[in-house]
Amino acid sequence: MDQYALEDFREQLLRRKRELYGRLVKIEEDLDQPMNADVPDRVTEREGDEVLEGLGLAGQGEIRAIDAALDRIESGTYGTCVRCGEQISPERLHAVPHAPLCQTCAAEVARAR
């Protein structure tokens, strides 16, 4: 992969990471809000908090995947499947820039779950 393409992916990954951090800060602020004194409202708020917590965990997971992809860029292994060593298709990387697996390995891992 040429240096121009790597720099483009690096910028895309960093932009997404900044976006996710912004969302996580907002989620944290929302979760820190005091609970409503009214019991039915508290139940609704708690359900909303559970959704926010799930979104926060998903965001943290994506940030870890982005950091791993940035590490692969630095080490010169970006675009190579971490499982089989084959090249990850450019189409897959454009769709999921932090993808560590080629499409074949990703499908095999998904089936094994």
Sequence and secondary structure as in RCSB ss.txt:
>XXXX:A:sequence
MDQYALEDFREQLLRRKRELYGRLVKIEEDLDQPMNADVPDRVTEREGDEVLEGLGLAGQGEIRAIDAALDRIES
GTYGTCVRCGEQISPERLHAVPHAPLCQTCAAEVARAR
>XXXX:A:secstr
  HHHHHHHHHHHHHHHHHHHHHHHHHHHHHTS   SSHHHHHHHHHHHHHHHHHHHHHHHHHHHHHHHHHHHHH
T TTB TTT  B  HHHHHH TT  S HHHHHHHHHH 
